Amino acid sequence: MTATHTDGRLNMLPLLALIMASFLMVPVLALAQSRVGILVQEMGRSQTQALKGLSEELKRLGYQERKDLFLETRNVKGNRAALQPAAGELLKQKVNLIFTTGTSATRAAIAATKDVPIVFVHPSDPIASGLIKGAGEPTKNLTGVAAYAAHTTAKRLELFKEIIPGLRKILVFFDANNSFSRDNLKIAEAATQRLGLQLSSYGIKSTDELRTTLASLRRENGAAIFQIADDLFESETEFLFETAREKKLPTMFNEEAWAINGALAAYGPSYLEMGRQAARLIDRIMKGQKPESLPIERATKFDLTLNYRTATFIGVRFPEEILKKAEKVIR
């Protein structure tokens, strides 16, 4: 568009209109660009799968990374003390939303902001974990996807009986000082009673005590190790898997990553699908919905993973029917 002449004078109105329009377009473009902060404690298998699902679904929904969507990731590599400062860094980047995985990262984000929306992916019950007060009491800026891992305890035990037809006794280790772990133990006790199994529990208070207790185990026909969510127990899984192989003890865990690392079997949520669910929540928030209006969703897909190498080592042969149920077999 160019300026025109009227009665020999320069008419600046069209030119001014063009200039004003160019300025007005700037905030529109800025609003179209969204920044999502990603806060993780460590980038393990579950986290990478959740982020993969998140990225894939956001792309399917029409977002283009580095064009109208910018992802700012902070991975503290296992250092919990660094989560709070990392959350602060994301806020300084003026993120529109924070995506978290797990309890510690989510708590750090909640402590950092009461205004910026937070969308989480969480393996267990967000109420039991203290992330929210209770059903019907949403946190103003918080929503997400939870797997409610303890609720799959009975299903895991049923699958364990199918994998090990002669299963009669499960061994459970838990942090005796952790009320969350004690609650998970009660759920396991109720499930074993319904299934006609015995349960031997070992309350431990330190990694040294855990190692000593594991080393003292004797091989027993029909006995196997069953994991309940417990940070202390899970901190020694490398030693546990080595000990379990030596003593020919089957092991059942609650996430795919554990089977990849050496457990005989795992049944748990698909973090890939949980990431996709979280992306759809993020999309709704980006389009104007408030987090408190979006109920926390339950994970919709759960997978059975079997470790064929571990089975061979401890002398277990997977029944054909259980192989058909498996999403993945590690060979």
ABEGO torsion letter per residue (X at the ends): XBBBBBGGBBBAAAAAAAAAAAAAAAAAAAAABBBBBBBBABBBAAAAAAAAAAAAAAAAAGBBBGAABBBBBBBAGGBAAAAAAAAAAAAAAGBABBBBBEAAAAAAAAAABAABBBBBBBABBAAAAGABAEBGBBBAABBEBBAGAAAAAAAAAAAAAAABAABABBBBBBBAABAAAAAAAAAAAAAAAAAGBBBBBBBBABAAAAAAAAAABBBBBGBBBBBBBBAAAAAAAAAAAAAAAAAGBBBBBABAAAAAAGBABBBBBBAAAAAAAAAAAAAAAAAGBBAAABBBBBBABBBBBBBAAAAAAAGBBBBAAAAAABABBBX
